[in-house]
Amino acid sequence: MDKRIARLNIEHFRQLLAEEQGEVKRKTLLDLLAKEEEKLRKIEAAEKGKSGHNNK
């Protein structure tokens, strides 16, 4: 579920960035996007760790 939410947030922030012209709002969106991408990377790494652990 968290993975799906992170992906949806990333998609949403990218859409907003494509339309936003204001420098302050763009910086905020870029920060939010970076945090959400990092969250997704951590979720995916944890999943790989779990799946790799089961194969041993």
C-alpha positions as CSV (number, residue, x, y, z in Angstrom):
1,M,0.0,0.0,0.0
2,D,2.8,2.5,0.9
3,K,4.5,1.7,-2.4
4,R,1.3,2.5,-4.3
5,I,0.8,5.7,-2.4
6,A,4.4,6.8,-3.0
7,R,4.1,6.1,-6.8
8,L,0.9,8.1,-6.9
9,N,2.4,11.0,-5.0
10,I,5.4,11.0,-7.4
11,E,3.2,11.1,-10.4
12,H,1.1,13.9,-8.9
13,F,4.1,16.0,-8.0
14,R,5.5,15.6,-11.5
15,Q,2.2,16.7,-13.0
16,L,2.2,19.8,-10.7
17,L,5.8,20.6,-11.6
18,A,4.9,20.5,-15.3
19,E,2.3,23.2,-14.8
20,E,3.8,25.3,-12.0
21,Q,5.7,28.5,-12.9
22,G,6.3,30.0,-9.5
23,E,9.9,29.5,-8.2
24,V,9.0,29.0,-4.6
25,K,6.2,26.4,-5.3
26,R,8.5,24.6,-7.8
27,K,11.2,24.3,-5.1
28,T,8.7,22.9,-2.6
29,L,7.4,20.4,-5.2
30,L,11.0,19.4,-6.1
31,D,11.7,18.8,-2.4
32,L,8.5,16.8,-1.9
33,L,9.3,14.8,-5.1
34,A,12.8,14.0,-3.9
35,K,11.5,12.8,-0.5
36,E,8.8,10.6,-2.0
37,E,11.3,9.1,-4.5
38,E,13.6,8.3,-1.6
39,K,10.7,6.7,0.3
40,L,9.9,4.5,-2.7
41,R,13.5,3.5,-3.0
42,K,13.6,2.4,0.6
43,I,10.3,0.5,0.3
44,E,11.6,-1.3,-2.8
45,A,15.0,-2.1,-1.2
46,A,13.2,-3.5,1.9
47,E,11.1,-5.7,-0.4
48,K,14.2,-7.0,-2.2
49,G,15.9,-7.7,1.1
50,K,12.9,-9.7,2.2
51,S,12.6,-11.6,-1.0
52,G,16.3,-12.3,-1.1
53,H,16.2,-13.5,2.5
54,N,13.5,-16.1,1.7
55,N,15.6,-17.6,-1.1
56,K,18.5,-18.5,1.2
